[in-house]
Amino acid sequence: MSNGNPIIITGGDSVTLEFHESSYTGENGKYHNQHGKIASIEVTDDTGRVQTIDAPANGKCTVKINIR
């Protein structure tokens, strides 16, 4: 389902955010791709189990990651 340039957030003892800078331009900590649309959210735990949630067809949603 990925367009080949996903945003990847990794958690554990720290938090890492990865994305292709050529696909997402921005400033002040906000990055944007005017041609991108969220299709799904995929969570893989440390055992390899994958949970996938489909986004609304129009792609309009917010994914919030809460940090402790």
VMD Tcl script that draws the C-alpha trace (Angstrom):
set ca {
  {0.00 0.00 0.00}
  {3.01 2.28 0.36}
  {3.98 4.74 -2.34}
  {7.60 3.76 -1.75}
  {8.28 6.80 0.44}
  {6.59 6.04 3.77}
  {7.07 7.92 7.02}
  {8.46 5.47 9.60}
  {8.27 6.08 13.36}
  {10.23 3.67 15.55}
  {9.86 3.53 19.33}
  {11.56 1.72 22.17}
  {14.03 3.38 24.52}
  {13.92 6.37 22.16}
  {11.86 7.65 19.22}
  {13.14 7.83 15.62}
  {11.34 9.46 12.70}
  {12.41 8.55 9.15}
  {11.20 9.97 5.85}
  {12.58 10.73 2.39}
  {13.51 14.42 2.39}
  {12.98 14.65 -1.38}
  {9.32 13.63 -0.92}
  {8.50 15.77 2.12}
  {9.49 19.43 2.18}
  {9.01 21.72 5.14}
  {10.22 23.93 7.90}
  {9.79 24.45 11.63}
  {9.37 20.72 12.23}
  {6.41 20.32 9.85}
  {6.84 18.42 6.59}
  {4.39 18.15 3.72}
  {3.79 16.26 0.48}
  {0.95 17.89 -1.46}
  {0.49 14.77 -3.61}
  {0.44 12.27 -0.73}
  {-2.65 10.75 0.85}
  {-2.71 8.48 3.92}
  {-3.87 5.02 2.83}
  {-3.26 2.97 5.98}
  {-1.38 2.86 9.27}
  {0.73 -0.21 9.97}
  {2.05 -1.13 13.43}
  {4.60 -3.93 13.79}
  {5.48 -5.03 17.32}
  {8.80 -6.50 18.43}
  {7.54 -10.03 17.78}
  {6.82 -9.22 14.12}
  {3.03 -9.15 14.52}
  {1.52 -6.60 12.13}
  {-1.70 -4.64 12.67}
  {-2.97 -2.60 9.73}
  {-5.67 0.05 9.94}
  {-7.15 1.41 6.71}
  {-7.52 5.19 6.57}
  {-10.74 6.78 5.28}
  {-11.01 6.67 1.48}
  {-10.33 10.40 1.24}
  {-7.15 10.02 3.33}
  {-8.30 12.67 5.82}
  {-7.21 11.54 9.26}
  {-4.70 12.33 11.97}
  {-2.23 9.79 13.36}
  {-1.15 10.72 16.88}
  {1.74 8.98 18.63}
  {1.68 9.50 22.40}
  {5.10 9.41 24.11}
  {5.65 8.54 27.78}
}
mol new
graphics top color blue
foreach p $ca { graphics top sphere $p radius 0.5 }
foreach p [lrange $ca 0 end-1] q [lrange $ca 1 end] { graphics top cylinder $p $q radius 0.2 }
display resetview
